[in-house]
Amino acid sequence: MPDPRWETLADILIDHSVRLKAGETLLIECFDLEDSTLPRLLIRKAAERGGIALVETRDARLVREMVLRGSAEAIETWGRIDRARMDKVQAYLGLRGARNISEMSDVPPERLDAYNALYQKPVHFERRVTHTRWCVLRLPNAGMAQQAGMSTEAFEDFYFNVCTLDYAKMAKGLQPLVDRMDRAREVRITGPETDLRFSIAGVPVVPCSGNMNIPDGEVFTAPVRDSIEGHIRFNTPTIYQGASFDGVRLEFHKGKIVKAECAGGDDEKLQRILDADDGARYTGEWSIGCNPRILTPMRDILFDEKIAGSFHLTPGNAYDEADNGNRSKIHWDLVQIQRPEYGGGVIAFDGVPIRVDGKFVVDDLMPLDAP
């Protein structure tokens, strides 16, 4: 008999995240999964609700070979075929196992650029993100436990604790933050090695409460494309395109990243990522993370971007739901935690602090800090 917590998670994914209806088709993509319990439950629950489940299994080592060895024509054909399938589905679940989070680290940047442009962009950015009800999540394994510095058993308990929150309750709790961000014009962020100003006036604001990611807990918008001025040092380690980066520091002028460096990682690769195209040095998202059960980074962005007391800023492509007009092959969430043990910091809207040292300081937002 499977762990009953898988049943709870499967119900959340089907009924809350993608809201599958009778007659709809759900695509389930399984990446490096060690256990089939969750996809089997999802197939069963989709059928019980009158839906159709399609299942794709992927191995990151095979994806690496296709990206590394495939011609532009081969990758374009792969993308065209998968785009045609994505055109036919109404819902999508991406289940990520990841045996090796650095599997793509030695793929040359020009090959990654081709993959992003010819596969990721048409299949995911242009179709899946904008035309399906979708959710992506990692599944627990020993590698994730190691990333988090926890035993396998302790990590599984942590995983289910943060992934099976009452997301309907969270949705209501996020609304006051949405309202404040809707009214705000200028954001200022200050902290260690950070002083950043930008406008969010007129850009839509989107609450995230289990609809697109599990775990969840954030509210995002995007800076007006040319409005960012100042500098920022991100204090959360990150992995992007298979490479690790620590202490990324960015300087902005008129919305553009004019200087970038990292304290740890491949500085040359950092520059290549930000030179991927014209939009890579502009930002496409800014988000406040507020999942009260996620407190420490583990080099997994689906968890790290939701950390209580954090925010993330994203060089690259904007989402259609909060569109500032920026287009890029990349979308790289970079996280800064502002709780005191990480150096503190302040977020202010139009000159009024709304969060100080990772805690909300206005009455209508304080409930978001409750565990």
N, C-alpha and C positions, 0 to 999 in steps of 0.2 A: 504494500500500500504506500503510495507516495506521501511525502511530508505534506500535511494539510495546508501548510503555508504556500505551497505551489498552487493549490486550488484557489486560495484567496487572491494571489497575484494574477492568475489567469482570468479570474472574473473581473478584476480591475482593468486589465488590458482590453478585454473584449467589450465590456459594458461601459466603462468610463473613458478609456483612452481613445479607442477607435469607434466606439458606439456602433458596432456592426448590426446591420438590419437584414431581415430576410431578403434573399435574392441578391445580396451584395457579395463581391469577391474580395477576399483577404489574401494578400501575399505575405508569407512568413519567410524571411531570409534568416538562415541560421549560420553564423560565422564561428567555426572552430568549436562547436559545442561538444562537451564531453558526456553529456547526459541528454536524453531525449524527452525527459518528463514534461517540461513546459511546452514544447511544440506539440506533443501528443495531446496534452490537455487543451491546447488552443484549437487544434483540429476538431476535437470532440465538441467543444463548446460552440465553435462556429457552426457546426452541423446542427446542434441543438437549437440554434437561433435561426435556422433556415439559410445560413450563408454557405459560401463555397470557400474552402481554404486551399491555396496553392503553396507548396513548400519548395524552397531552394536551399540546398546546403552548399556552403562555401568553405574552402580551405585557404587560409591566408598565404600559404606557401605556393599554391597554384596561382592565386591572384598575382603574387610577386613575379612568377615566371611569365605570366601573360603581359604584365606591364614592362618587365625587363627585356623580353625577347620579341614582343609583338611589334609589328610595323604600325605606323599611323593608320593604315587602312584596316589592319586587324582590330585595333582598339576601337576605331570608328564603327566597324561592323558589329563588334560586341556591344557597344553602346546603343546602336540603332535597334538591335534585336531586343535588348532589355528595355529600351524605351518603349517599344511597341507593346511589350507585356505590361509595363507600368501604365500605359494608356488604358488598359482594360480593367484595372482594379480600382476599387473605391477605398480600400483600406490597406495599410502596410504596417507590419511589425518587424523590426530589425533586432534580432537576438544575437548579441555579441559575446563570444567566449574568449577569444584572443589567447592562444597558447603563448605567443611571443609578441608583446606590444611593440617591439622594435623590428619586426619582420621586414619592414620596408626601408630600414635605415640606410642600406647600402645601394638603394636604387638611385641612379643618377638623376639630378634635378630635372633635366630635359625630358626624361621618361615620365617622371611624376607630373610634369606640366602637361604632357600629352594625355596622360590618364585623366587628369582633372578636367581638361578641356573637352576631350572626346568621349569620356564615359561619365564621370561624376556630374559634370554640369548638365548635360542633356537628360540623364536618367534621374538624378536626385534633385539638383537645384531647380531645374526648369519644370520637372514633372512631379516627382514624388512630393516634394515640399509644398508645392503650390496647388496640386490637384487631388491629393488624397488626404484622408484622415490617417495620420501616421504617428507612430511612437517607436523610439529606439531605446534599448536598455542593454546593459551588460549582465551576464549571468555569473554567479559566484563560482570561483575555482581557486585552486591553491596559489596560482600566480597572482590573482587579485589580493588574496590574503597576504601574500608576501609583500606586494606593493604597499599595502596598508600597515605593514608591520604587526600583523595579528596572526594568531593561530587560525587554522582553517575553520574550526568550530566557532570560535569567537566572531570571525568575519561573517559566517553564515547568519549568525544571530543579528549582527549589525545590519547586514544586507536586508533581511526581511523586515527589520525594525524601521528602516528608512524607506523601503520600497512599498510598504503596505499601509502607509498613512491614510487617514480619512481625507481623500483628496477633494471630496465635495465640500467638506468643512474648510479645507485650505483655500478653495476657490473663493468662498465668502470672505475669509480673512484677508485675502490679497486686494480686495476691491478698494479699500481706503488708500492704499499705495498707488493703485492705478489712477484714482481720482486726483491725487496730489501730483503725479507725474503728468497727467493730462493738462493740469493748470500751470505747471511750471514752464518757464521760458529758459532761464539759464541755470546750468548745473555747475557747481564748483566743487572739486575734490582736492583735499589737502591731506598731507601725511608725510612720512619719511621719504625724501627724494621725490615728492609728488606735489605738484601744483598745476591743476588742470582746469580749464574753463571751456564749456561748450554749450550750445543751444540745443534744446529738444523741442522747440516751439513748432507745433503743426505736425509733428511726426506721431503716428499712432502708437499707443501703448498696449502691450499684450501681456496678460497674466498667464503664468504657466503652472498648472496644478494637476499634472498627471496626464495631460492630453498629448504631448509630443515627446516627453522624456519620462522615464522612471529610473531613479527617483526624481522628484521635481521640487519646485519651490523657488520661483524667481518671477520678476516682472521686467520685461525688456522693451526697449524702444531703440532708436538710433540717433546719434548726433546729427544735426544738420551738417551736410557733407563737408562744407568748407569752414566750419565754425570752431574747430578745436584749436586751442592755443595752450602751450605749456609743455610740461614734461611729467613722466610717470615712471616709477620702477615697480614692476610686478614682483611680488614676493612668494608666489606659488610656482613650484616647478611644473613644467609642461612638456608634453610630448606631441610633436606635430610632424606629419609625414615620416614617422618612424624615428625621429631624432629627438634627443632630450635637450631642453634649454632651461637654464636657471637664471633668475635675476635679469629678465629682459627689461631694458630701459629704452623708452621711446621719447623723442622730442617732436612736437607738432608745430606747424605754422600754416595758418589758413586751411586747417583740416588735414594737411598732408604730413606724413611721417618724414621728417627731414634728416633725422639721425636715429640710428638703432644700434644697440649693442647688447651683449649678454655677459653676465659674470661667469656663467658656466655653460658650455656647449660650443657648437661650431658657428663662429661668427660669420664665416663665409656662407654657410647654408642659410643663416638668418637673413642675410642680404638677398640671397637668391629667392627665398620665399617672398620677401617683400617687393621684389622686382618681377614677380611672376606676370604681372600685367599692369595696366594703368590704374586699376582700382585697388591693387593690393596695398598701397601706401595710404589709402583712406579707410575709414571705418564704416562698418555696416551694422553694428549692434552695440548697445550699452545696456547692461542689465544689473539689477540688484538681486543678489542671492540671499535666500532667507529660509532654508530648511533647518529648523532648530535641532535636528538630530544628526546633522553632518557638520563636524567641527574641524577636521584635519584633512589636509590634502593627501591624495594617494596616486597622483599622476594619471588620473582618469577623469577626463573633462566632464563626463556625464554626472559624476559625483562632485568634483571640485568646483564647478560653476554654481552649485547650489549651496555652498558652505555658508552657514550662519555668519553674518557680519562681513560678507564679501561682496564684491562687484566684479564684473568682467567687461572688458572692452575688446572689440573684435576688428582687427584689420581684415578687410575683404568684403565679401558679398553681403548685401542687405537682404533680409527676408521680405517677401511681398507684404506680410501683415504689418510691418513697421518699416516702410520703404523710404530711405533717404536718397534713392537714386543711384547708389554705388553698386557697381557690377564688377565681379572678379571671379577667378577660378578658385580662390582661396576663401576660407572662413575660419579664422584662428582665434578662438576664445582665450584671452589672457586674463588671469585672475589675480586680484589683490585682496588679501584679507586684512581687515582693519580692526580686529579685536586687539586689546592691549598687549597680549603676548606676541603679536605680530607687528607691533610698533604703533598701533592706533591709527587714527585718521578721522576726517570729517567729510560728510556729504551734505551740501547745502543746496536748497532750491531757492533761487532768487534772493540770495543773501541770508536765508533762514536755515539753520542746521536742522536736518531731519534725522540724521544718524550720527552718533559720536562714539568713537572707539567700538564700532560694531554693534551698538545698541540703539534702537530707535528712541528718540527723545520727545516725540509728540504723542499725545494721548491716543489718537486713533490708530497709530501704528505699533504701539507697544505690545499688543497681543501677539504680533508676529514673532516676537522673541521667545514666547512660551514654548517649552519642549513638548 
